[in-house]
Amino acid sequence: MADDHLSAADAEKAKAEIQAEVAGDDEFEDAVEEEDVEDSSSDFKVTPEELSIIRAELACEFPDDYDYLSDAYVLSVASKPYSKDPTIRRPLEYSMEKLSHVMEWRANEGAPDMEDLVRLANGPESAAENYEQLTKAKALATSLNTASLYWHGFTKDGHPILWVRTDRKPWYPDVDADVNALILLADAGIKCMPGNITEFVTISDSASPPPPNPTFMIKMLKALVRGYPDRLHSLHSAPVSSIVQFVMNLLIPLMPGRLASKVNLLGLNAMKEKLADLLENGEDDIPTFFGGPADHDAYYPAEGSCPNRGEGSLKFDYFGMVERLEKAKAAWMQNHSDA
């Protein structure tokens, strides 16, 4: 278990590493600048003709992955205020360029192929034809096996929920594998969104976080800003420890204003009240680690209690998670059919 504080030397070292990771990254700074405008009370109108233009452009540039972006998400991005003048809508060319950047990032990071890596890790090694891909797949499975990140359930408003269990995160992570796991899981949750929903909610049990890893922190932030803009609806974390405060004090100044405003650090009592209001079934959906009756460990136990799912190294129930989330989506849509 991690201590609830950092030494002054460790804190200064982390700050220096964060600054080094960000320094000179013009693409990240540009992406932050594009997003650095607070949420408006209402979005602007996008016509069907404009939507068709954007979709045709994406289909032309990214024929194998363009349908990853739903119409609802394209409209969400295109209808936001313009960062250079929040009183007007983003210009159409700006929105098209922004979405193209997302798709380019996905291609560079190998996002469309992440689920294939899970299948590779779940099969026998003898079936692998590429040793490099097998190594990457096994590293991804190792990250997933911690069950420190998983989707489970929806909010009352229809946002899928990504749960974070910081006490399960390793002290010395494989940063690239952890970022790949985040990409894989983000895409899985996005695919399970109801048709009119474009954002997800993150809820973090931050009782025992590991020491901050600056490289992972920055790569995670870059993934959110470059690959998943306008995707986070809100992030709720409890309890508030000195480590969590330290991490947020480092990251929030680097975040776009819109993203930073969505981070909520809560005490345990406040979190329980928030969850009762937020979760689809109210108090019945509050997990045991926040004092409720819902036993997440029945589906996502600690790694030591997990069997291998197939003939490979995957223990985390990734495909079961996706199936449960699809069923929860169908139930939400039926319960809110008039929404």
Long-range contacts (C-beta under 8 A, 24 or more apart in sequence): 1-167, 1-208, 2-171, 2-208, 2-209, 2-210, 2-211, 2-243, 3-243, 4-241, 4-242, 4-243, 5-242, 5-243, 6-211, 6-212, 6-242, 6-243, 6-246, 10-211, 11-246, 14-212, 14-214, 14-246, 14-250, 15-250, 17-214, 17-215, 18-214, 18-217, 18-218, 18-250, 18-254, 21-214, 21-215, 21-218, 21-219, 22-218, 22-254, 25-222, 27-226, 28-222, 28-225, 28-226, 31-101, 31-225, 31-226, 31-229, 32-225, 32-254, 32-255, 32-256, 33-83, 33-256, 34-83, 34-98, 34-229, 34-256, 35-83, 35-225, 35-229, 35-256, 35-257, 35-258, 35-259, 36-83, 36-256, 36-257, 36-258, 37-80, 37-81, 37-82, 37-83, 37-86, 37-256, 37-257, 37-258, 38-86, 38-257, 38-258, 38-261, 39-258, 39-261, 40-80, 40-81, 40-86, 43-76, 43-79, 43-80, 44-79, 44-80, 44-81, 44-88, 44-89, 44-90, 45-79, 45-89, 46-75, 46-78, 46-79, 46-89, 50-78, 50-92, 51-75, 51-78, 53-92, 53-96, 54-78, 54-92, 54-95, 54-96, 54-99, 57-96, 57-100, 58-96, 58-99, 58-100, 58-103, 61-100, 61-103, 62-100, 62-103, 62-107, 64-112, 65-103, 65-106, 65-107, 65-111, 65-112, 66-103, 68-103, 68-106, 68-112, 68-187, 68-190, 69-99, 69-102, 69-103, 70-193, 70-195, 70-198, 72-195, 72-196, 72-197, 72-198, 73-198, 73-230, 74-99, 76-198, 76-199, 76-230, 77-229, 77-230, 80-230, 98-229, 101-226, 102-226, 102-227, 102-228, 102-229, 105-226, 105-227, 106-227, 109-180, 109-183, 109-223, 109-227, 110-180, 111-183, 111-187, 111-227, 114-140, 114-180, 114-183, 114-184, 114-187, 115-184, 115-187, 115-188, 117-180, 117-184, 118-144, 118-184, 118-314, 118-318, 118-319, 120-312, 121-312, 121-313, 121-314, 122-309, 122-310, 122-311, 122-312, 122-314, 123-310, 123-311, 123-312, 124-311, 124-312, 125-312, 136-177, 136-180, 137-312, 138-312, 138-313, 139-174, 139-176, 139-177, 139-180, 140-177, 140-180, 140-181, 140-184, 141-312, 141-313, 141-314, 141-315, 141-316, 142-174, 142-177, 142-313, 143-173, 143-174, 143-177, 143-178, 143-180, 143-181, 144-181, 144-184, 144-314, 144-315, 144-316, 144-318, 145-303, 145-306, 145-313, 145-314, 145-315, 145-316, 146-170, 146-303, 146-316, 147-300, 147-301, 147-302, 147-303, 147-306, 147-316, 149-181, 149-182, 149-185, 150-185, 150-296, 150-299, 150-300, 150-316, 150-321, 151-185, 151-188, 151-189, 151-192, 151-321, 151-322, 151-325, 152-296, 152-299, 152-300, 152-321, 152-324, 152-325, 152-328, 153-279, 153-280, 153-285, 153-328, 154-280, 154-328, 154-329, 154-332, 155-201, 155-278, 155-279, 155-280, 156-277, 156-278, 156-279, 156-280, 157-197, 158-193, 158-194, 158-196, 158-197, 158-332, 158-333, 158-336, 158-339, 159-193, 159-197, 159-199, 159-200, 159-201, 159-233, 160-189, 160-192, 160-193, 160-197, 160-200, 160-201, 160-325, 160-328, 160-329, 161-200, 161-201, 161-202, 161-203, 161-279, 162-186, 162-189, 162-200, 162-201, 162-202, 162-203, 163-202, 163-203, 163-204, 163-205, 163-287, 163-296, 164-202, 164-203, 164-204, 164-205, 164-206, 164-237, 165-205, 165-289, 166-204, 166-205, 166-206, 166-207, 166-208, 166-209, 166-210, 167-205, 167-207, 167-208, 167-209, 168-302, 168-303, 169-209, 169-210, 170-210, 171-210, 171-211, 172-213, 173-210, 173-213, 173-216, 175-213, 175-215, 175-216, 175-219, 176-219, 178-216, 178-220, 179-216, 179-219, 179-220, 179-223, 182-220, 182-223, 183-223, 183-227, 184-318, 186-223, 186-227, 186-228, 186-231, 188-318, 188-321, 188-322, 188-325, 189-325, 190-231, 192-322, 192-325, 192-326, 192-329, 193-329, 194-329, 194-332, 194-333, 198-230, 198-231, 199-230, 199-231, 199-232, 199-233, 200-231, 200-232, 200-233, 201-233, 201-234, 201-235, 201-236, 201-278, 202-232, 202-234, 202-235, 202-236, 203-235, 203-236, 203-237, 203-275, 204-235, 204-236, 204-237, 204-238, 205-238, 205-287, 205-289, 205-290, 206-237, 206-238, 206-239, 206-240, 206-241, 206-244, 207-239, 207-241, 207-289, 209-241, 209-243, 209-244, 209-247, 211-243, 212-243, 212-246, 212-247, 212-250, 214-250, 217-247, 217-250, 217-251, 218-254, 221-251, 221-254, 221-255, 224-259, 225-255, 225-256, 225-259, 230-258, 232-259, 232-262, 233-262, 234-262, 234-263, 234-264, 235-262, 235-263, 235-264, 236-264, 236-266, 236-271, 236-274, 236-275, 236-278, 237-263, 237-264, 237-265, 237-266, 238-265, 238-266, 238-267, 238-268, 238-270, 238-271, 238-290, 239-266, 239-267, 239-268, 239-271, 240-265, 240-266, 240-267, 280-328, 280-332, 280-335, 299-324
